[in-house]
Amino acid sequence: MKKNIIILHTDQQRFDSLGCNGNSSARTEHINALASEGCNFSRHITANSVCMPSRASLMTGLYVPGHGVSSNGIPLWRRDNGCEDKHNSTFKRIFGVSVKDKIPTMADIMGENGYRTALFGKIHLEPHLSDRSYDFFESYSRWEEEDAVTDAKPYYGFQTRKLILGHGEQPCGFNRGHYGRWLHKNFPDVIDKVFPGEDANTKDGSISNDIYMSNLTPEQHNSMWLADEVSQYLEKNKDSDEPTFMFVGYPDPHHPFTPPKEIAKEFVDLPLPGFSDKKNIVGGKPQAVADAMNSFSVESDDLTKAYRYTSASVHLIDKSVGIIVDKLKQLGIYDDTIIIFTSDHGDFLGDLDMICKTDLAFHNLLHVPFILKPAADHVEIPKKIDTAMSNVDVLPTLLSMVGIKPDDYLQGIDILSPKAKHNTPMATCFSASGKNRNITLYDDNYRYTYYLDSEEEELYDHRTDYQELINLATNATPEMGSLCEKFKSSVLKKHVESDNGLFNHYSLW
């Protein structure tokens, strides 16, 4: 019998936010336990530094040029989910028979191979801010309507789905998915005490106003709602002969930084890490990076609070993970369940006096946790793997683990196979404006980035410079210059090869 699969997926969580990844102040006992029972990957790299492109890569096993979601706001192509504008005569002509109906997701593939598929929380494969006419199920405009909660159409291959839309206190809004409706129905008195705004930085345009303790209790918070919904689903389907494939999407610890007051108070004196310091930069940065350092720089008091409140949010996620794990054990299916814990991208969170994220290559944005707890009878795997891997590699790895042959079009690899030894994950970080196009390649030691428009380069040796303060591509020695040339050739080749045209489609957002 195929094993159950549960992906526990957070939003904007750094690699070093967990106790099992060296953070001595982190309170993440349940996630740490998963790492101790499975394999902890020390060099897991996302295919993009912001939400939607990274999530599309995880779900499809394709790099950004392969699936086309190059920026936030671009939906993952699917003909029946609103991507094809039926009201526009031009689009009626160009979406012909040669355009495939969809890019298959993990849920599509698992469903076709006998799995029950379920989605709980944030998936973010469609734009939240789109106009109602596009009929995107994840748009706030769709959730203004009463019947959204009863809409039972499969969604990107998920037969069951209960959504959370937004971050911070935003999911508390009536138009923010199933969680928002649940909160309005069960805790109407709390609605006037939260701020379900349209987007981050909406209160007065300052990040300071998006760093505060929430009036939600932990039991009312979406992290705990997810634990309850997942537990109910597992209980309901405990006697099913079909295995479960489940994606659990936590909106936290993404900004706004608003953990419940009850939890946040426990972290107000949390020790701070040694943030990377601008004064220690050697060799300079590309102009786009220098500009970002100015744009995302905030006051130290804000950085301190944001770091501590993020730690509080991660702790609440850990509590939720513990509840889900306990439920699996109670039902006697823990040993038959593959569990993954990971995230879509990181956060500056104090490094270089910066906060949040942007569509440029920074190691603290691209480097995220990846923990794999296999089923008990799976062939033994190492406790730790230091080989560089991408979230593009997750789908082919899972398919191999449950005995499903990966399709040839997948661009990731089985990270547990011998061919993973020399893996070089790629990150493509193109902004929606088309400016500052940059492509990155990792190996087990280095991060290399090439800027297509300015021809600037970055090269960092993570063995000696984890904080990326010494740009070896600037005034490079002959040895480093040769290495840059090798990386540049490899990254451009990989980028072109990934744009294979298999899923020719058009993006409307």
C-alpha positions in Angstrom: 0.0 0.0 0.0 1.3 3.5 -0.8 2.3 5.7 2.1 0.4 8.8 3.2 2.2 12.1 2.4 1.8 15.3 4.4 3.7 18.5 3.4 3.8 21.0 6.3 4.6 24.3 4.4 5.2 27.7 6.1 5.5 31.1 4.5 8.7 33.2 4.6 10.7 31.1 7.1 14.4 31.2 7.3 16.6 28.1 7.6 18.1 29.2 10.9 14.7 29.7 12.6 14.7 26.1 14.0 16.4 24.5 16.9 17.4 21.6 14.7 19.2 24.1 12.4 21.4 25.5 15.2 19.1 28.2 16.7 19.6 27.7 20.4 16.8 30.2 21.3 14.1 28.5 19.0 11.3 26.7 20.7 10.6 24.1 18.0 10.6 20.8 19.9 8.0 19.1 17.6 9.8 20.1 14.3 13.1 19.2 15.9 11.7 15.7 16.6 10.7 15.3 13.0 14.3 16.1 12.0 15.7 13.6 14.5 13.4 10.9 13.2 14.1 11.6 9.6 16.6 13.5 7.5 17.5 17.2 7.8 18.7 18.9 4.6 21.2 21.7 5.3 21.3 23.2 1.8 17.7 23.3 0.6 17.3 26.2 -1.9 14.0 27.6 -3.3 13.7 28.3 -7.0 12.6 31.9 -6.4 12.9 34.3 -3.5 9.1 35.2 -3.3 5.9 33.2 -2.8 4.1 32.3 -6.0 7.1 31.4 -8.2 8.6 29.3 -5.5 5.3 27.5 -4.7 4.7 26.8 -8.4 8.1 25.1 -8.6 7.4 23.0 -5.5 4.1 21.9 -6.8 5.2 21.1 -10.4 8.8 20.0 -10.2 9.7 22.7 -12.7 12.0 25.6 -12.5 10.6 29.1 -13.1 11.2 29.1 -16.9 9.4 25.8 -17.1 6.2 26.8 -15.4 6.1 30.5 -16.3 5.2 31.9 -12.9 8.0 34.4 -12.8 6.6 36.8 -10.3 4.0 37.2 -7.6 0.6 37.8 -9.2 1.0 35.3 -12.1 -1.3 32.3 -11.8 -0.1 28.8 -12.4 -1.6 27.9 -15.7 -4.8 25.9 -15.7 -7.5 26.4 -18.3 -10.5 25.8 -16.0 -9.3 28.0 -13.1 -9.7 31.4 -14.6 -6.4 31.7 -16.5 -8.2 31.7 -19.8 -10.3 34.9 -20.0 -13.5 33.8 -21.7 -14.7 37.4 -22.0 -11.8 38.4 -24.2 -11.9 37.5 -27.9 -8.2 37.6 -28.3 -7.7 35.0 -25.6 -10.4 32.9 -27.2 -8.2 32.7 -30.3 -4.8 32.1 -28.7 -5.8 29.4 -26.3 -6.2 26.8 -29.0 -5.9 23.0 -28.9 -2.1 23.2 -28.9 -2.1 24.8 -25.5 -2.3 22.2 -22.8 -5.1 22.4 -20.3 -2.9 22.5 -17.2 0.6 22.1 -15.8 0.2 19.0 -13.5 0.7 19.6 -9.8 1.7 17.2 -7.1 -2.0 16.8 -6.3 -2.9 16.0 -9.9 -0.3 13.3 -10.1 -1.0 11.8 -6.7 -4.8 11.8 -7.4 -4.2 10.0 -10.7 -2.3 7.3 -8.7 -4.9 6.5 -6.1 -4.4 9.2 -3.5 -7.1 11.2 -1.7 -5.8 14.8 -2.0 -6.5 17.5 0.5 -5.4 21.1 0.9 -5.6 23.1 4.1 -4.4 26.7 4.4 -2.4 28.9 2.1 -1.4 27.5 -1.3 -1.1 30.8 -3.3 -1.1 29.5 -6.9 -3.4 32.3 -8.0 -3.4 36.1 -7.4 -5.3 37.2 -4.3 -5.9 40.7 -5.7 -7.4 39.8 -9.1 -10.6 41.2 -10.4 -13.7 39.1 -9.9 -14.2 38.6 -13.6 -11.2 36.2 -13.8 -13.0 33.7 -11.4 -9.8 32.9 -9.4 -10.9 30.8 -6.4 -8.0 32.3 -4.3 -9.0 36.0 -5.0 -10.4 38.1 -2.3 -13.1 39.2 -4.7 -14.4 35.6 -5.1 -14.7 35.3 -1.3 -16.8 38.4 -1.0 -19.6 36.1 -2.2 -21.5 33.9 0.2 -21.3 30.7 -1.8 -17.5 30.6 -2.0 -17.3 28.4 1.1 -19.6 25.8 -0.5 -17.8 25.7 -3.8 -16.6 22.1 -4.0 -14.8 22.0 -7.4 -11.4 20.3 -7.3 -8.6 22.9 -7.1 -5.3 22.3 -8.8 -5.9 18.6 -8.2 -7.0 18.9 -4.6 -10.3 17.1 -4.0 -10.7 18.6 -0.5 -9.6 22.2 0.1 -10.0 24.7 2.9 -8.2 28.0 2.3 -6.5 30.7 4.2 -5.8 33.9 2.3 -3.4 36.6 3.5 -0.9 37.0 6.3 -0.7 38.4 9.8 -4.3 39.3 10.8 -5.4 39.6 7.2 -6.9 36.1 7.2 -9.4 37.2 9.8 -11.4 39.0 7.1 -14.7 37.6 5.9 -13.3 37.4 2.3 -10.1 35.5 3.3 -11.1 31.9 2.8 -12.6 29.2 4.9 -10.7 30.3 8.0 -12.0 33.8 7.8 -15.6 32.5 7.6 -15.0 30.2 10.5 -13.7 33.0 12.7 -16.6 35.3 11.8 -19.1 32.5 12.7 -17.5 31.3 15.9 -15.7 34.4 17.3 -17.7 37.4 16.1 -16.6 39.5 19.1 -12.9 39.3 18.0 -13.4 40.7 14.5 -13.4 44.4 15.7 -10.1 43.7 17.5 -8.1 42.7 14.5 -6.9 44.3 11.3 -7.8 42.2 8.2 -6.3 44.8 5.8 -5.8 44.5 2.1 -2.1 43.7 2.1 1.0 44.2 4.2 2.0 47.7 5.1 -1.5 49.0 4.7 -2.2 50.6 8.1 0.0 53.7 7.5 2.5 52.6 4.9 5.1 51.8 7.6 6.5 48.4 8.6 6.4 49.6 12.2 2.6 49.4 12.0 2.8 45.8 10.9 4.7 44.6 13.9 2.4 44.1 16.9 0.8 41.6 19.2 -2.5 40.2 18.0 -5.6 40.1 20.1 -6.4 36.6 18.8 -5.9 33.9 21.3 -3.7 30.9 20.2 -6.9 28.8 19.8 -8.4 31.4 17.4 -5.3 31.7 15.3 -5.0 30.1 11.9 -2.0 28.0 12.9 -4.2 26.1 15.4 -7.2 26.1 13.1 -5.1 24.2 10.7 -4.1 21.6 13.3 -7.8 21.1 14.1 -8.9 20.9 10.5 -6.2 18.4 9.6 -7.0 16.3 12.7 -10.7 16.2 11.8 -9.9 15.1 8.2 -7.6 12.4 9.4 -10.2 11.1 11.8 -12.9 11.1 9.2 -10.8 9.1 6.7 -9.1 6.8 9.1 -10.7 3.7 7.7 -10.2 4.6 4.0 -8.2 2.2 1.8 -6.9 5.1 -0.2 -3.7 6.8 1.0 -3.7 10.6 1.7 -1.7 13.3 0.0 -2.1 16.5 2.0 -0.7 20.0 1.8 -0.9 22.1 4.9 0.0 25.7 4.2 0.8 28.0 7.2 0.5 31.7 6.4 3.0 32.5 9.2 5.7 33.7 9.9 5.3 36.0 6.9 4.9 39.7 7.7 2.8 41.4 9.1 4.5 40.1 12.3 1.4 39.6 14.5 1.6 36.6 16.8 -1.1 36.2 19.5 -0.3 38.4 22.5 -0.3 35.4 24.8 2.5 33.8 22.9 4.4 37.0 21.9 4.9 38.0 25.6 7.0 34.9 26.1 9.5 36.1 23.5 10.0 39.8 24.3 13.4 39.2 25.9 14.6 36.6 23.3 18.3 36.9 22.6 19.1 38.3 19.2 21.5 36.5 16.8 24.5 38.1 15.2 23.0 39.9 12.2 25.2 40.5 9.2 26.6 44.0 9.2 26.8 46.3 6.2 30.1 47.7 7.5 31.7 44.3 6.9 30.9 44.0 3.2 34.0 43.5 1.0 34.0 43.8 -2.7 30.7 45.5 -3.1 27.4 44.3 -4.3 25.5 44.6 -7.6 23.7 47.9 -8.0 20.3 46.2 -7.6 21.4 44.7 -4.3 22.7 48.0 -3.1 19.4 49.7 -3.9 17.5 46.9 -2.1 19.6 47.4 1.0 18.4 51.0 1.1 14.8 50.2 0.2 14.4 47.4 2.8 16.4 49.0 5.6 14.5 49.7 8.8 15.2 50.9 12.4 16.8 48.5 14.8 13.9 48.6 17.2 11.6 47.3 14.4 14.1 44.6 13.5 14.3 43.5 17.1 10.5 43.2 17.5 10.1 41.5 14.1 12.7 38.9 14.9 11.1 38.1 18.3 7.6 38.1 17.0 8.7 35.8 14.1 10.1 33.4 16.7 6.8 33.5 18.5 4.9 32.7 15.3 7.3 29.8 14.6 6.7 28.5 18.1 2.9 28.5 17.5 3.4 26.7 14.2 5.5 24.1 16.1 2.6 23.6 18.5 0.3 23.0 15.5 2.8 20.5 14.1 2.8 18.7 17.4 -1.0 18.3 17.4 -0.9 16.9 13.8 1.8 14.4 14.7 0.0 13.3 17.8 -3.1 12.7 15.8 -1.2 10.6 13.3 0.2 8.5 16.2 -3.2 8.2 17.9 -4.7 6.8 14.7 -1.8 4.4 14.2 -0.7 5.8 10.9 2.4 7.9 11.8 4.7 5.1 10.7 2.9 4.9 7.4 3.2 8.6 6.7 5.9 10.6 4.9 6.1 14.0 6.4 7.9 17.0 4.9 8.5 20.3 6.7 9.6 23.2 4.6 8.9 26.8 3.4 8.7 28.9 0.2 11.4 31.5 1.0 13.1 33.3 3.9 13.3 36.8 5.3 16.1 39.3 5.7 14.9 39.6 9.4 17.7 41.8 10.5 20.6 40.9 8.2 22.2 44.1 6.7 19.5 46.1 8.7 16.9 44.8 6.3 13.5 43.2 6.6 11.0 41.2 4.6 12.0 39.9 1.1 12.4 40.9 -2.6 12.9 39.3 -5.9 16.7 39.3 -5.8 19.0 36.5 -4.9 20.0 36.6 -1.2 21.0 33.5 0.6 18.8 34.3 3.6 15.8 34.4 1.2 16.7 31.3 -0.9 17.8 29.0 1.9 14.9 27.4 3.9 14.3 24.4 6.1 13.7 21.0 4.5 13.0 18.1 6.8 12.0 14.7 5.4 10.5 12.1 7.8 10.1 8.8 5.8 7.7 6.0 6.5 9.1 3.5 9.1 9.7 0.7 6.5 11.5 3.0 4.0 15.0 2.1 3.2 17.3 3.9 5.7 18.3 7.4 4.7 21.0 9.6 6.3 20.1 11.8 9.3 21.6 14.8 7.5 22.2 15.6 3.9 24.5 18.6 2.9 24.1 18.2 -0.9 22.5 21.3 -2.5 18.9 20.6 -3.5 15.9 22.7 -4.8 12.2 22.6 -4.1 12.0 21.5 -7.7 13.5 18.2 -6.5 10.7 17.5 -4.0 8.2 16.1 -6.4 10.4 13.6 -8.1 11.8 12.6 -4.7 8.4 11.9 -3.3 7.3 10.0 -6.4 10.3 7.7 -6.2 9.6 7.1 -2.5 6.1 5.9 -3.1 6.9 3.9 -6.3 5.4 6.2 -8.9 7.6 6.7 -12.0 8.3 10.4 -12.5 7.5 11.8 -15.9 10.4 12.8 -18.1 9.4 16.4 -18.3 10.1 17.0 -14.6 13.2 19.2 -14.1 14.0 18.2 -10.6 15.8 15.0 -9.5 15.3 12.4 -6.8 17.5 13.9 -4.1 18.0 10.5 -2.5 19.4 8.9 -5.6 23.1 8.6 -6.5 22.7 11.2 -9.4 22.0 13.9 -6.8 25.6 14.0 -5.8 26.5 16.9 -8.1 23.2 18.7 -8.0 23.2 22.4 -8.8 19.9 24.0 -8.0 18.9 27.2 -9.8 17.0 30.2 -8.7 15.4 32.6 -11.2 14.4 36.0 -9.6 12.8 38.2 -12.2 10.7 41.1 -11.0 7.3 41.8 -12.6 8.8 45.1 -14.0 11.4 43.2 -15.9 14.2 45.0 -14.1 17.2 43.5 -12.4 16.8 40.1 -14.0 19.1 37.7 -12.1 19.8 34.0 -12.2 21.5 32.0 -9.5 23.2 28.7 -9.3 24.3 26.8 -6.2 26.6 23.9 -5.7 27.6 22.4 -2.3 29.9 25.3 -1.5 29.1 28.4 -3.5 26.3 30.7 -4.5 26.8 32.4 -7.9 24.4 35.0 -9.3 24.5 36.7 -12.7 22.6 39.9 -13.6 21.5 39.7 -17.2 21.0 43.4 -17.7 24.0 44.8 -16.0 26.3 41.8 -16.4 27.2 42.1 -12.7 28.1 39.0 -10.8 28.2 37.7 -7.2 30.1 34.7 -5.9 30.1 33.6 -2.2 31.9 30.8 -0.5 29.5 29.5 2.1 32.2 27.4 3.8 33.9 30.6 5.1 31.3 33.3 4.4 27.8 32.1 5.3 26.6 35.7 5.7 27.7 36.6 2.1 29.8 39.6 3.0 32.7 38.9 0.6 31.8 39.1 -3.0 34.6 37.0 -4.7 33.4 38.0 -8.2 34.5 41.6 -7.6 38.2 42.1 -8.5 38.4 38.4 -8.8 41.6 36.4 -8.6 42.4 34.3 -11.7 41.1 31.3 -9.8 37.8 33.0 -8.8 37.5 34.6 -12.2 37.7 31.1 -13.8 35.1 29.8 -11.4 32.7 32.7 -12.2 33.0 31.9 -15.9 32.2 28.3 -15.3 29.2 29.2 -13.2 28.0 31.7 -15.7 28.1 29.2 -18.5 26.3 26.6 -16.4 23.6 28.9 -15.1 22.7 30.3 -18.6 22.7 26.8 -20.1 20.4 25.5 -17.3 18.1 28.4 -17.6 17.7 27.9 -21.4 17.2 24.2 -21.0 14.5 24.7 -18.3 12.5 26.9 -20.7 11.4 23.8 -22.7 8.1 25.1 -24.1 6.3 21.9 -23.0 3.6 23.9 -21.3 3.2 26.8 -23.7 0.8 29.2 -22.0 0.0 32.8 -21.5 0.1 34.8 -18.2 -2.6 37.4 -17.5 -1.2 38.8 -14.2 
